[in-house]
């Protein structure tokens, strides 16, 4: 697969405990992106963060160390990301989670081994 130089970075900010269909939401998102043959997806776990509730989630305080922030990043061309958005929305609505989804235009400098 060759990615165009102009691409999109889709970022989904969610919590470790967010679930849909008996699996972690981040896992469902990545598996659906793979099923739809998107160029790539990565899940990153954050040691600290807060969202719309302003509740701090951190590994430093034992009582608050649950539901750490997770970030899913997906890169592909704009048309393929656009086609993925309704599927992503269904997953998020089904999870009843509080998420933030951002779209950024990016330049792909290298993809794959070639």
Helices and strands as residue ranges (DSSP letters): E 6-15, E 19-20, E 23-24, H 25-35, E 40-45, E 48-49, E 57-58, G 62-64, E 69-76, H 78-95, E 100-107
